[in-house]
Amino acid sequence: MQAAEGSIEQACATWGKAIDHMHGVQSGRTRKAVGSMRRDLSRFRTRGLRCAAELDERAREFFSSSR
């Protein structure tokens, strides 16, 4: 909702907190949520928004650590 409303910095902060809380959780549902987040971030990442790029990197790390 925050990203859709144009509050991308706030959305990145919220998603970042969510990733923090998902640390150590290994389930299909959490992987799906992080994948959806990355798809939602893609348009902001291509615009060069730093918070989106940093969050995407954290999401990639999440995927690599949850395997």
Buried (B, 14 or more C-beta within 10 A) or exposed (E): EBBEEEEBBBBBBBBBEEBEEBEEEEEEEBBEBBEEBBEBBEEBBEEEBEBBBEBBEBBEEBEEEBE
